Amino acid sequence: MKKIILGLVIGVTLLFAFQMCQGERDNKSILKENSVLIQQEITNVSKLVVTEGHFAEVYNYKDSKELFGPLLRAEKKALVVVNADVTVAYDLSKIEFEVDETTKTVKINSIPNAEVKLNPDFEYYDVTADYLNQFDATDYNKIKKTVNASLMKKVQASALLGNAENRLISELQKFYILTNSMGWRLTYKEQTIESLEALQEIKPGILP
């Protein structure tokens, strides 16, 4: 009788242990599948977020050169009209993230800076120059550099960058919705994102 009872106890113990091991394997399998799914979905979400704008600039260029002292000057001038197409882009394929299966956490370590690209079209009017002070490549490069700097200030003062950030946040919201629906946690630079509103605090930088 004792042998029968002992056998039953051993049998139940082995069955319970087998079920525990099977359950752990199933949980690990599900965790792995979720991890792969999250990585695939984040890769699918990653795309180039672009906001476009148009700016105009009118620039008066003047230059004078002293000849044989201050009594004689050679001057040149030009009226430059610039129309520029501007794009602000976030390449989300460059997001650095890692998936921690142990803590069920998706860690966003860095978000790429916005890239501002200027595509100006220069038109020159009323170009005049004295014989001893002609236009050359240095003048055109100086005009280009000055106008680009002025355009960049206009871009930074406009709503273009804010619109681009809003589009970025809308893409990052997909990350939060995905992880939250699967019971995972989303962090950015070690800070837990606990709501969609918290994503508004993310402020990537800007590259000219």
C-alpha positions, 0 to 999 in steps of 0.5 A: 500500500505504501509503495502504491501511495509513494508511486502516486506521489512521485507520478503526480510530482513528475506530472506537475514538474512537466507541466511547469516546464512546458508552461515556461517553454510556452511563455518563453516562446510567446515572449520571443514571438512578441519580441520579434513582432515588436522589432518588425513593427518598429522597422515597418513604422520607420520612415522618412518624415518630411515637411516642406515649405517655400521661402523668398528672399531679396538681397542687395549686394554691394562691395567696394574696393579702394584704389590708390587710397581712399580717394578712389573706389571701384564698386560693384552691386547686384540685386538678388532675388531668391526663391527657396524650397525647404524640407525638414526631414526625420529619418526614422530608420536611424532610430537607435532602440533595443528590445529587452525581453527580460523586463518586456521593455522597448528602449529608444536610446536616440532619435535622429536630428531633423535635417533641414535642406535648402534648395535656393534658386538665385536670380540676379538683377541690376548687376553693375561693376566697375572695370577694376572691381569685377564680379568673381566666384568669391562674390557669388559664394559670399552671396550664397552663404549670406542668403542661406544663413538668412533663410535658415533664420526664417525657417527657424522662426517659422512654423515649419519646424513645429509642423515637422516635430508634430509629424515625428510625434505622430509616428512615435505614438505608433511605438507607444500604442504597439508596446502598450497593447502588448503589455510592454513598456516604452522608454526614451533615454531611460525615462518611461513613456506612460502616456501619449502626452508624454511623447510631446516632451521629446525634443530632437535636435536640428541639423542644418 
